[in-house]
Amino acid sequence: MNVTGVFELGSDVDVLSFDLEASRTYVVRGDRTTIRILDPLGAQVALAYEWETGDHTFTAPSSGAYAAELKSQQPYLQREVAWSFSLREQ
């Protein structure tokens, strides 16, 4: 999954939804955004940072609909900022 978008203001939050399978490891990457992954019950999933690649990895604790909450890295910016997000199975 590769998605792009725009934060109209620095305070905007964009949310993406996708289905994942339990016990599988996934890789996420974002450009000009901070990322929070929420499991099907709304709990935040811990992300491991891969220093060499800049990727984040996590193992899905359960199957179901997950969400990625994307926020600007500059929350007080008053202009549009383009962002990108990618998710793939490791």
KETIMI-897446 format. One record per residue: residue number from 1; residue in three letters; x, y, z of N, C-alpha, C, O in turn. Coordinates in nm, 4 decimals, padded with zeros to 6 digits. Layout:
REM residues N
<drenti=NUM&pator=ALA&nX=X&nY=Y&nZ=Z&caX=X&caY=Y&caZ=Z&cX=X&cY=Y&cZ=Z&oX=X&oY=Y&oZ=Z>
...
REM end
This chain:
REM residues 90
<drenti=1&pator=MET&nX=00.0848&nY=-00.1158&nZ=00.0000&caX=00.0000&caY=00.0000&caZ=00.0000&cX=00.0900&cY=00.1229&cZ=00.0000&oX=00.1751&oY=00.1379&oZ=00.0876>
<drenti=2&pator=ASN&nX=00.0717&nY=00.2087&nZ=-00.0959&caX=00.1418&caY=00.3369&caZ=-00.1034&cX=00.0380&cY=00.4459&cZ=-00.1196&oX=-00.0442&oY=00.4410&oZ=-00.2110>
<drenti=3&pator=VAL&nX=00.0416&nY=00.5448&nZ=-00.0307&caX=-00.0580&caY=00.6507&caZ=-00.0306&cX=00.0122&cY=00.7853&cZ=-00.0155&oX=00.1114&oY=00.7967&oZ=00.0564>
<drenti=4&pator=THR&nX=-00.0396&nY=00.8866&nZ=-00.0834&caX=00.0090&caY=01.0235&caZ=-00.0657&cX=-00.1086&cY=01.1125&cZ=-00.0296&oX=-00.2238&oY=01.0803&oZ=-00.0586>
<drenti=5&pator=GLY&nX=-00.0784&nY=01.2241&nZ=00.0337&caX=-00.1820&caY=01.3179&caZ=00.0712&cX=-00.1211&cY=01.4519&cZ=00.1052&oX=-00.0022&oY=01.4760&oZ=00.0843>
<drenti=6&pator=VAL&nX=-00.2061&nY=01.5388&nZ=00.1584&caX=-00.1630&caY=01.6744&caZ=00.1934&cX=-00.2227&cY=01.7121&cZ=00.3279&oX=-00.3426&oY=01.6954&oZ=00.3506>
<drenti=7&pator=PHE&nX=-00.1384&nY=01.7630&nZ=00.4171&caX=-00.1868&caY=01.8278&caZ=00.5386&cX=-00.2162&cY=01.9722&cZ=00.4996&oX=-00.1246&oY=02.0451&oZ=00.4614>
<drenti=8&pator=GLU&nX=-00.3410&nY=02.0146&nZ=00.5084&caX=-00.3756&caY=02.1519&caZ=00.4721&cX=-00.3175&cY=02.2514&cZ=00.5725&oX=-00.2775&oY=02.3619&oZ=00.5358>
<drenti=9&pator=LEU&nX=-00.3134&nY=02.2113&nZ=00.6975&caX=-00.2504&caY=02.2875&caZ=00.8052&cX=-00.1638&cY=02.1908&cZ=00.8853&oX=-00.1826&oY=02.0693&oZ=00.8783>
<drenti=10&pator=GLY&nX=-00.0708&nY=02.2440&nZ=00.9599&caX=00.0157&caY=02.1581&caZ=01.0404&cX=-00.0578&cY=02.0774&cZ=01.1448&oX=-00.0088&oY=01.9730&oZ=01.1880>
<drenti=11&pator=SER&nX=-00.1754&nY=02.1237&nZ=01.1865&caX=-00.2517&caY=02.0550&caZ=01.2911&cX=-00.3432&cY=01.9449&cZ=01.2368&oX=-00.4093&oY=01.8765&oZ=01.3150>
<drenti=12&pator=ASP&nX=-00.3484&nY=01.9264&nZ=01.1047&caX=-00.4345&caY=01.8238&caZ=01.0459&cX=-00.3885&cY=01.6833&cZ=01.0849&oX=-00.2702&oY=01.6588&oZ=01.1082>
<drenti=13&pator=VAL&nX=-00.4846&nY=01.5932&nZ=01.0911&caX=-00.4586&caY=01.4515&caZ=01.1149&cX=-00.5302&cY=01.3734&cZ=01.0051&oX=-00.6494&oY=01.3935&oZ=00.9817>
<drenti=14&pator=ASP&nX=-00.4579&nY=01.2849&nZ=00.9383&caX=-00.5180&caY=01.1974&caZ=00.8379&cX=-00.5143&cY=01.0550&cZ=00.8915&oX=-00.4170&oY=01.0141&oZ=00.9549>
<drenti=15&pator=VAL&nX=-00.6214&nY=00.9793&nZ=00.8656&caX=-00.6309&caY=00.8418&caZ=00.9152&cX=-00.6570&cY=00.7484&cZ=00.7971&oX=-00.7461&oY=00.7725&oZ=00.7156>
<drenti=16&pator=LEU&nX=-00.5785&nY=00.6426&nZ=00.7898&caX=-00.5931&caY=00.5404&caZ=00.6869&cX=-00.6346&cY=00.4095&cZ=00.7533&oX=-00.5953&oY=00.3824&oZ=00.8668>
<drenti=17&pator=SER&nX=-00.7131&nY=00.3288&nZ=00.6840&caX=-00.7592&caY=00.2017&caZ=00.7384&cX=-00.7175&cY=00.0880&cZ=00.6452&oX=-00.7183&oY=00.1031&oZ=00.5231>
<drenti=18&pator=PHE&nX=-00.6811&nY=-00.0256&nZ=00.7043&caX=-00.6393&caY=-00.1410&caZ=00.6253&cX=-00.6517&cY=-00.2666&cZ=00.7100&oX=-00.6442&oY=-00.2599&oZ=00.8326>
<drenti=19&pator=ASP&nX=-00.6708&nY=-00.3814&nZ=00.6453&caX=-00.6830&caY=-00.5099&caZ=00.7134&cX=-00.5472&cY=-00.5792&cZ=00.7180&oX=-00.4756&oY=-00.5851&oZ=00.6181>
<drenti=20&pator=LEU&nX=-00.5129&nY=-00.6320&nZ=00.8368&caX=-00.3877&caY=-00.7046&caZ=00.8556&cX=-00.4162&cY=-00.8411&cZ=00.9185&oX=-00.5214&oY=-00.8628&oZ=00.9786>
<drenti=21&pator=GLU&nX=-00.3204&nY=-00.9320&nZ=00.9032&caX=-00.3338&caY=-01.0661&caZ=00.9596&cX=-00.2445&cY=-01.0818&cZ=01.0821&oX=-00.1327&oY=-01.0307&oZ=01.0857>
<drenti=22&pator=ALA&nX=-00.2948&nY=-01.1526&nZ=01.1816&caX=-00.2218&caY=-01.1750&caZ=01.3068&cX=-00.0890&cY=-01.2448&cZ=01.2833&oX=-00.0755&oY=-01.3276&oZ=01.1932>
<drenti=23&pator=SER&nX=00.0085&nY=-01.2101&nZ=01.3658&caX=00.1414&caY=-01.2721&caZ=01.3709&cX=00.2281&cY=-01.2453&cZ=01.2490&oX=00.3357&oY=-01.3038&oZ=01.2363>
<drenti=24&pator=ARG&nX=00.1843&nY=-01.1593&nZ=01.1600&caX=00.2670&caY=-01.1216&caZ=01.0451&cX=00.3368&cY=-00.9901&cZ=01.0765&oX=00.2821&oY=-00.9033&oZ=01.1445>
<drenti=25&pator=THR&nX=00.4592&nY=-00.9774&nZ=01.0251&caX=00.5373&caY=-00.8564&caZ=01.0486&cX=00.5226&cY=-00.7627&cZ=00.9295&oX=00.5294&oY=-00.8051&oZ=00.8141>
<drenti=26&pator=TYR&nX=00.5024&nY=-00.6349&nZ=00.9593&caX=00.4796&caY=-00.5337&caZ=00.8568&cX=00.5830&cY=-00.4216&cZ=00.8696&oX=00.6366&oY=-00.3955&oZ=00.9773>
<drenti=27&pator=VAL&nX=00.6087&nY=-00.3574&nZ=00.7577&caX=00.7019&caY=-00.2453&caZ=00.7508&cX=00.6231&cY=-00.1222&cZ=00.7102&oX=00.5494&oY=-00.1252&oZ=00.6116>
<drenti=28&pator=VAL&nX=00.6382&nY=-00.0126&nZ=00.7862&caX=00.5736&caY=00.1140&caZ=00.7512&cX=00.6801&cY=00.2217&cZ=00.7360&oX=00.7844&oY=00.2187&oZ=00.8012>
<drenti=29&pator=ARG&nX=00.6512&nY=00.3147&nZ=00.6498&caX=00.7417&caY=00.4276&caZ=00.6282&cX=00.6562&cY=00.5488&cZ=00.5951&oX=00.5560&oY=00.5385&oZ=00.5244>
<drenti=30&pator=GLY&nX=00.6974&nY=00.6637&nZ=00.6471&caX=00.6279&caY=00.7878&caZ=00.6173&cX=00.7265&cY=00.8982&cZ=00.5856&oX=00.8373&oY=00.9020&oZ=00.6390>
<drenti=31&pator=ASP&nX=00.6854&nY=00.9870&nZ=00.4990&caX=00.7666&caY=01.1030&caZ=00.4648&cX=00.6888&cY=01.2281&cZ=00.5037&oX=00.5746&oY=01.2467&oZ=00.4619>
<drenti=32&pator=ARG&nX=00.7515&nY=01.3134&nZ=00.5839&caX=00.6922&caY=01.4372&caZ=00.6358&cX=00.5702&cY=01.4110&cZ=00.7241&oX=00.4758&oY=01.4900&oZ=00.7263>
<drenti=33&pator=THR&nX=00.5736&nY=01.2999&nZ=00.7964&caX=00.4630&caY=01.2656&caZ=00.8852&cX=00.5130&cY=01.1823&cZ=01.0032&oX=00.6124&oY=01.1104&oZ=00.9924>
<drenti=34&pator=THR&nX=00.4431&nY=01.1930&nZ=01.1147&caX=00.4620&caY=01.0988&caZ=01.2241&cX=00.3525&cY=00.9937&cZ=01.2099&oX=00.2447&oY=01.0226&oZ=01.1581>
<drenti=35&pator=ILE&nX=00.3801&nY=00.8726&nZ=01.2555&caX=00.2886&caY=00.7605&caZ=01.2339&cX=00.2560&cY=00.6935&cZ=01.3663&oX=00.3446&oY=00.6636&oZ=01.4464>
<drenti=36&pator=ARG&nX=00.1264&nY=00.6705&nZ=01.3876&caX=00.0798&caY=00.5845&caZ=01.4972&cX=-00.0047&cY=00.4758&cZ=01.4336&oX=-00.0936&oY=00.5047&oZ=01.3535>
<drenti=37&pator=ILE&nX=00.0224&nY=00.3515&nZ=01.4689&caX=-00.0584&caY=00.2392&caZ=01.4212&cX=-00.1494&cY=00.1965&cZ=01.5359&oX=-00.1043&oY=00.1764&oZ=01.6486>
<drenti=38&pator=LEU&nX=-00.2789&nY=00.1828&nZ=01.5050&caX=-00.3782&caY=00.1426&caZ=01.6044&cX=-00.4360&cY=00.0071&cZ=01.5652&oX=-00.4729&oY=-00.0142&oZ=01.4497>
<drenti=39&pator=ASP&nX=-00.4437&nY=-00.0848&nZ=01.6619&caX=-00.4965&caY=-00.2186&caZ=01.6350&cX=-00.6494&cY=-00.2144&cZ=01.6263&oX=-00.7087&oY=-00.1082&oZ=01.6457>
<drenti=40&pator=PRO&nX=-00.7148&nY=-00.3288&nZ=01.5973&caX=-00.8606&caY=-00.3294&caZ=01.5820&cX=-00.9386&cY=-00.2803&cZ=01.7038&oX=-01.0542&oY=-00.2399&oZ=01.6906>
<drenti=41&pator=LEU&nX=-00.8767&nY=-00.2831&nZ=01.8228&caX=-00.9440&caY=-00.2348&caZ=01.9434&cX=-00.9085&cY=-00.0899&cZ=01.9751&oX=-00.9567&oY=-00.0347&oZ=02.0741>
<drenti=42&pator=GLY&nX=-00.8242&nY=-00.0273&nZ=01.8918&caX=-00.7868&caY=00.1122&caZ=01.9115&cX=-00.6620&cY=00.1338&cZ=01.9944&oX=-00.6254&oY=00.2480&oZ=02.0223>
<drenti=43&pator=ALA&nX=-00.5954&nY=00.0257&nZ=02.0346&caX=-00.4726&caY=00.0383&caZ=02.1129&cX=-00.3544&cY=00.0659&cZ=02.0196&oX=-00.3477&oY=00.0129&oZ=01.9087>
<drenti=44&pator=GLN&nX=-00.2624&nY=00.1491&nZ=02.0658&caX=-00.1444&caY=00.1804&caZ=01.9855&cX=-00.0514&cY=00.0600&cZ=01.9806&oX=-00.0271&oY=-00.0049&oZ=02.0823>
<drenti=45&pator=VAL&nX=00.0006&nY=00.0307&nZ=01.8615&caX=00.0933&caY=-00.0799&caZ=01.8402&cX=00.2360&cY=-00.0245&cZ=01.8461&oX=00.2655&oY=00.0782&oZ=01.7850>
<drenti=46&pator=ALA&nX=00.3230&nY=-00.0919&nZ=01.9187&caX=00.4624&caY=-00.0483&caZ=01.9292&cX=00.5339&cY=-00.0685&cZ=01.7959&oX=00.5233&oY=-00.1744&oZ=01.7339>
<drenti=47&pator=LEU&nX=00.6062&nY=00.0333&nZ=01.7529&caX=00.6833&caY=00.0280&caZ=01.6295&cX=00.8316&cY=00.0223&cZ=01.6629&oX=00.8796&oY=00.0969&oZ=01.7483>
<drenti=48&pator=ALA&nX=00.9030&nY=-00.0654&nZ=01.5961&caX=01.0492&caY=-00.0735&caZ=01.6116&cX=01.1117&cY=00.0057&cZ=01.4974&oX=01.0744&oY=-00.0118&oZ=01.3814>
<drenti=49&pator=TYR&nX=01.2066&nY=00.0926&nZ=01.5302&caX=01.2715&caY=00.1761&caZ=01.4292&cX=01.3949&cY=00.1063&cZ=01.3748&oX=01.4795&oY=00.0597&oZ=01.4511>
<drenti=50&pator=GLU&nX=01.4050&nY=00.0992&nZ=01.2430&caX=01.5208&caY=00.0410&caZ=01.1756&cX=01.6132&cY=00.1545&cZ=01.1335&oX=01.5866&oY=00.2231&oZ=01.0347>
<drenti=51&pator=TRP&nX=01.7207&nY=00.1745&nZ=01.2072&caX=01.8110&caY=00.2877&caZ=01.1860&cX=01.8674&cY=00.2927&cZ=01.0443&oX=01.8758&oY=00.4002&oZ=00.9848>
<drenti=52&pator=GLU&nX=01.9059&nY=00.1778&nZ=00.9899&caX=01.9713&caY=00.1740&caZ=00.8590&cX=01.8792&cY=00.2178&cZ=00.7456&oX=01.9241&oY=00.2814&oZ=00.6503>
<drenti=53&pator=THR&nX=01.7508&nY=00.1843&nZ=00.7551&caX=01.6577&caY=00.2107&caZ=00.6450&cX=01.5609&cY=00.3258&cZ=00.6730&oX=01.5046&oY=00.3830&oZ=00.5797>
<drenti=54&pator=GLY&nX=01.5414&nY=00.3599&nZ=00.7999&caX=01.4413&caY=00.4609&caZ=00.8350&cX=01.3006&cY=00.4036&cZ=00.8414&oX=01.2044&oY=00.4776&oZ=00.8621>
<drenti=55&pator=ASP&nX=01.2877&nY=00.2726&nZ=00.8238&caX=01.1574&caY=00.2063&caZ=00.8311&cX=01.1189&cY=00.1795&cZ=00.9763&oX=01.2031&oY=00.1802&oZ=01.0661>
<drenti=56&pator=HIS&nX=00.9905&nY=00.1560&nZ=00.9966&caX=00.9384&caY=00.1089&caZ=01.1245&cX=00.8761&cY=-00.0281&cZ=01.1000&oX=00.8118&oY=-00.0494&oZ=00.9972>
<drenti=57&pator=THR&nX=00.8945&nY=-00.1207&nZ=01.1934&caX=00.8355&caY=-00.2529&caZ=01.1791&cX=00.7498&cY=-00.2853&cZ=01.3012&oX=00.7712&oY=-00.2330&oZ=01.4105>
<drenti=58&pator=PHE&nX=00.6526&nY=-00.3728&nZ=01.2790&caX=00.5703&caY=-00.4221&caZ=01.3894&cX=00.5081&cY=-00.5547&cZ=01.3491&oX=00.4934&oY=-00.5847&oZ=01.2306>
<drenti=59&pator=THR&nX=00.4721&nY=-00.6331&nZ=01.4491&caX=00.4016&caY=-00.7589&caZ=01.4262&cX=00.2580&cY=-00.7397&cZ=01.4727&oX=00.2331&oY=-00.6990&oZ=01.5861>
<drenti=60&pator=ALA&nX=00.1647&nY=-00.7693&nZ=01.3844&caX=00.0221&caY=-00.7513&caZ=01.4166&cX=-00.0186&cY=-00.8496&cZ=01.5261&oX=-00.0037&oY=-00.9706&oZ=01.5090>
<drenti=61&pator=PRO&nX=-00.0703&nY=-00.7986&nZ=01.6392&caX=-00.1093&caY=-00.8876&caZ=01.7482&cX=-00.2382&cY=-00.9658&cZ=01.7207&oX=-00.2619&oY=-01.0698&oZ=01.7820>
<drenti=62&pator=SER&nX=-00.3208&nY=-00.9163&nZ=01.6295&caX=-00.4458&caY=-00.9849&caZ=01.5962&cX=-00.4851&cY=-00.9484&cZ=01.4533&oX=-00.4348&oY=-00.8512&oZ=01.3970>
<drenti=63&pator=SER&nX=-00.5741&nY=-01.0264&nZ=01.3962&caX=-00.6253&caY=-00.9963&caZ=01.2626&cX=-00.7378&cY=-00.8951&cZ=01.2727&oX=-00.8092&oY=-00.8902&oZ=01.3728>
<drenti=64&pator=GLY&nX=-00.7533&nY=-00.8141&nZ=01.1684&caX=-00.8633&caY=-00.7200&caZ=01.1661&cX=-00.8267&cY=-00.5888&cZ=01.1013&oX=-00.7240&oY=-00.5763&oZ=01.0346>
<drenti=65&pator=ALA&nX=-00.9138&nY=-00.4904&nZ=01.1224&caX=-00.8971&caY=-00.3577&caZ=01.0628&cX=-00.8074&cY=-00.2708&cZ=01.1506&oX=-00.8407&oY=-00.2421&oZ=01.2656>
<drenti=66&pator=TYR&nX=-00.6961&nY=-00.2304&nZ=01.0968&caX=-00.5998&caY=-00.1427&caZ=01.1644&cX=-00.6132&cY=-00.0019&cZ=01.1071&oX=-00.6710&oY=00.0185&oZ=01.0004>
<drenti=67&pator=ALA&nX=-00.5586&nY=00.0938&nZ=01.1803&caX=-00.5586&caY=00.2319&caZ=01.1332&cX=-00.4191&cY=00.2904&cZ=01.1495&oX=-00.3470&oY=00.2592&oZ=01.2443>
<drenti=68&pator=ALA&nX=-00.3834&nY=00.3754&nZ=01.0550&caX=-00.2605&caY=00.4537&caZ=01.0651&cX=-00.3030&cY=00.5982&cZ=01.0847&oX=-00.3745&oY=00.6544&oZ=01.0017>
<drenti=69&pator=GLU&nX=-00.2595&nY=00.6578&nZ=01.1937&caX=-00.2886&caY=00.7978&caZ=01.2231&cX=-00.1650&cY=00.8789&cZ=01.1839&oX=-00.0578&oY=00.8617&oZ=01.2419>
<drenti=70&pator=LEU&nX=-00.1803&nY=00.9656&nZ=01.0867&caX=-00.0693&caY=01.0447&caZ=01.0339&cX=-00.0841&cY=01.1896&cZ=01.0767&oX=-00.1900&oY=01.2501&oZ=01.0600>
<drenti=71&pator=LYS&nX=00.0239&nY=01.2449&nZ=01.1325&caX=00.0261&caY=01.3849&caZ=01.1749&cX=00.1481&cY=01.4529&cZ=01.1164&oX=00.2500&oY=01.3889&oZ=01.0903>
<drenti=72&pator=SER&nX=00.1369&nY=01.5823&nZ=01.0961&caX=00.2488&caY=01.6599&caZ=01.0443&cX=00.3627&cY=01.6624&cZ=01.1453&oX=00.3395&oY=01.6645&oZ=01.2662>
<drenti=73&pator=GLN&nX=00.4858&nY=01.6621&nZ=01.0951&caX=00.6019&caY=01.6763&caZ=01.1826&cX=00.6174&cY=01.8210&cZ=01.2290&oX=00.6961&oY=01.8488&oZ=01.3194>
<drenti=74&pator=GLN&nX=00.5438&nY=01.9121&nZ=01.1685&caX=00.5481&caY=02.0546&caZ=01.2041&cX=00.4056&cY=02.1015&cZ=01.2351&oX=00.3418&oY=02.1632&oZ=01.1498>
<drenti=75&pator=PRO&nX=00.3548&nY=02.0734&nZ=01.3553&caX=00.2141&caY=02.0995&caZ=01.3866&cX=00.1725&cY=02.2471&cZ=01.3851&oX=00.0530&oY=02.2760&oZ=01.3791>
<drenti=76&pator=TYR&nX=00.2669&nY=02.3403&nZ=01.3904&caX=00.2288&caY=02.4818&caZ=01.3930&cX=00.2447&cY=02.5493&cZ=01.2573&oX=00.2254&oY=02.6703&oZ=01.2453>
<drenti=77&pator=LEU&nX=00.2797&nY=02.4716&nZ=01.1553&caX=00.2969&caY=02.5253&caZ=01.0208&cX=00.1609&cY=02.5647&cZ=00.9634&oX=00.0643&oY=02.4896&oZ=00.9768>
<drenti=78&pator=GLN&nX=00.1525&nY=02.6795&nZ=00.9008&caX=00.0259&caY=02.7311&caZ=00.8486&cX=00.0189&cY=02.7241&cZ=00.6962&oX=-00.0400&oY=02.8113&oZ=00.6324>
<drenti=79&pator=ARG&nX=00.0789&nY=02.6207&nZ=00.6383&caX=00.0697&caY=02.6019&caZ=00.4934&cX=00.0608&cY=02.4527&cZ=00.4625&oX=00.0871&oY=02.3687&oZ=00.5486>
<drenti=80&pator=GLU&nX=00.0234&nY=02.4207&nZ=00.3383&caX=00.0097&caY=02.2820&caZ=00.2972&cX=00.1453&cY=02.2103&cZ=00.2930&oX=00.2472&oY=02.2671&oZ=00.2537>
<drenti=81&pator=VAL&nX=00.1423&nY=02.0839&nZ=00.3350&caX=00.2612&caY=01.9995&caZ=00.3290&cX=00.2188&cY=01.8630&cZ=00.2747&oX=00.1285&oY=01.7993&oZ=00.3290>
<drenti=82&pator=ALA&nX=00.2843&nY=01.8186&nZ=00.1676&caX=00.2555&caY=01.6867&caZ=00.1107&cX=00.3212&cY=01.5789&cZ=00.1962&oX=00.4300&oY=01.5995&oZ=00.2499>
<drenti=83&pator=TRP&nX=00.2551&nY=01.4638&nZ=00.2089&caX=00.3093&caY=01.3520&caZ=00.2836&cX=00.2945&cY=01.2235&cZ=00.2021&oX=00.2178&oY=01.2179&oZ=00.1060>
<drenti=84&pator=SER&nX=00.3696&nY=01.1200&nZ=00.2424&caX=00.3533&caY=00.9878&caZ=00.1825&cX=00.3611&cY=00.8824&cZ=00.2930&oX=00.4230&oY=00.9033&oZ=00.3972>
<drenti=85&pator=PHE&nX=00.2968&nY=00.7694&nZ=00.2672&caX=00.2913&caY=00.6590&caZ=00.3627&cX=00.2970&cY=00.5288&cZ=00.2834&oX=00.2331&oY=00.5157&oZ=00.1790>
<drenti=86&pator=SER&nX=00.3742&nY=00.4329&nZ=00.3340&caX=00.3762&caY=00.3012&caZ=00.2703&cX=00.3681&cY=00.1927&cZ=00.3772&oX=00.4196&oY=00.2082&oZ=00.4879>
<drenti=87&pator=LEU&nX=00.3031&nY=00.0841&nZ=00.3421&caX=00.2874&caY=-00.0327&caZ=00.4285&cX=00.3083&cY=-00.1557&cZ=00.3422&oX=00.2511&oY=-00.1679&oZ=00.2339>
<drenti=88&pator=ARG&nX=00.3915&nY=-00.2467&nZ=00.3918&caX=00.4126&caY=-00.3736&caZ=00.3204&cX=00.4425&cY=-00.4828&cZ=00.4217&oX=00.4868&oY=-00.4561&oZ=00.5334>
<drenti=89&pator=GLU&nX=00.4174&nY=-00.6059&nZ=00.3804&caX=00.4541&caY=-00.7185&caZ=00.4657&cX=00.6035&cY=-00.7422&cZ=00.4524&oX=00.6594&oY=-00.7328&oZ=00.3432>
<drenti=90&pator=GLN&nX=00.6673&nY=-00.7728&nZ=00.5639&caX=00.8130&caY=-00.7947&caZ=00.5639&cX=00.8465&cY=-00.9298&cZ=00.5045&oX=00.9639&oY=-00.9661&oZ=00.4960>
REM end
